[in-house]
Amino acid sequence: MTTATKTIVNSQSLSQIDNARDSVKTVILASMIGTAIEFFDFYAYGTAAATYFPKVFFPEVTTTIATLLSLLTFGVAFVARPLGSFVFGHFGDKVGRKKTLVVSLLLMGGSTVLIGLLPAYSTLGLLAIILLCICRFVQGIGLGGEWSGATLVATENAPEDKRALYGAFPELGAPLGFFLSNGLFFLLESFLTPNQMLSFGWRVPFLASAVLVVVGFWVRTKMQETPLFRQAQAKQLTSKSPLTLVFKTSWRQIIQGTLIVAVTYTLFYTLATWSLTYAITNLGFSNREYLFLLMGAIIVFAILIVYASKLADIFGRRRVLLASSSALIVFSLLFPYLLQGQRNFTGAIIFLVVGFTLMGVAFGPVGALLPELFKTEVRYSGAGISYNLAAIVGAAFTPMIATWLANNWGIKFVGLYLGIMAVACLISLLTVAETKDVDFSE
């Protein structure tokens, strides 16, 4: 065989290797399991912070102050997430998506389990609160590398005309994690007394996340590197300093992506965390009753993620998201009128179903849009930084801010807060070109 012939054969072999993809089943499991754990952990913390942590970790202050302090610890992980996106984005763009995702999963899951083992304030005093914040911070670092890596596993394995649909796989981890977490709290509260929940019941969801971590670790060690990243490695297109490069060449996209995603965070934690606290303290619902309503509404959320993503593959990401942000502005002005009176089940159901419908439409297409804003060599970093900055802007202190606004200015100002975030998203979308047909291999 001549040298030229060998070169052709080797080139063909390399091309076949580079284009090899994981099966759809593997892509779904590998991308969804991590975000399911991410949202399971965050929902478990959000539920515990709203209902149990004020008494477990802040028993020596008034109920209102204890709730605010508890929700403040909720924001610690969001502050840590950009740091995680810097670290994991750097290695994800330099050494690959697979290895980085495995490490982020273990860091995220390990810190969650440790939260379930922490002593209460009655045992360690202030040290218990410090340890809680440390675990929450480490959890946030792990979470910082999770979503962007999971979406790249999905979208970089997707056919060009189905990127938004594949990008919906990790997005579905959100309703799945929510359903598992709140479903577990619902069952625990059905069989345990309030004192038992305060004593040990709240710990069970955090400890149970270890099962999901083991499953996620097994799935991710079985998958291969994405074909687009392997091609970039073969062509020596990976960057030695992806963080420097992404801020130098794609700072505008980072700002755009942050503002587009931020409203989804604000909306979600308004629906799932703040409204839970408000319904219990102001509307006469029990924690168990409202969790049941939330679990029903989350099914709508899951369905709309898939449906909106399919629409985004047909009509474009920008058009679908413009419609959702416009509808959110209207919703923000109207929803305070639904949360009136005592035990108003009709108003609460309409609030949750309409809210999660809009959440699904707003959240589904960003699984494709954010990665499409960046080139392969900085895609992990760019998507991750945008997504996690959005977590700070849109969610880090949303439950606390919304609680403060409702207590001091009234619930209409919570709607105004959400409306401002929706307007920011709308303005950002107007500055973004459609990404549906971009060359994703670049």
Secondary structure, DSSP 8 states (H G I E B T S, - for coil): --HHHHHHHHHHHHHHHHH----HHHHHHHHHHHHHHHHHHHHHHHHHHHHTHHHHT-TTS-HHHHHHHHHHHHTHHHHHHHHHHHHHHHHHHHT-HHHHHHHHHHHHHHHHHHHTT---HHHHTHHHHHHHHHHHHHHHHHHHTHHHHHHHHHHTTS-GGGHHHHHHHHHTHHHHHHHHHHHHHHHHHHHS-HHHIIIIITHHHHHHHHHHHHHHHHHHHHS---HHHHHHHHTT---S-HHHHHHHH-HHHHHHHHHHHHHHHHHHHIIIIIHHHHHHHHS---HHHHHHHHHHHHHHHHHHHHHHHHHHHHH-HHHHHHHHHHHHHHHHHHGGGTS-SSS-HHHHHHHHHHHHHHHHHHHTTHHHHHHHTS-GGGHHHHHHHHHHHHHHHHTTTHHHHHHHHHHHT-HHHHHHHHHHHHHHHHHHHHTS---TTS-TT-
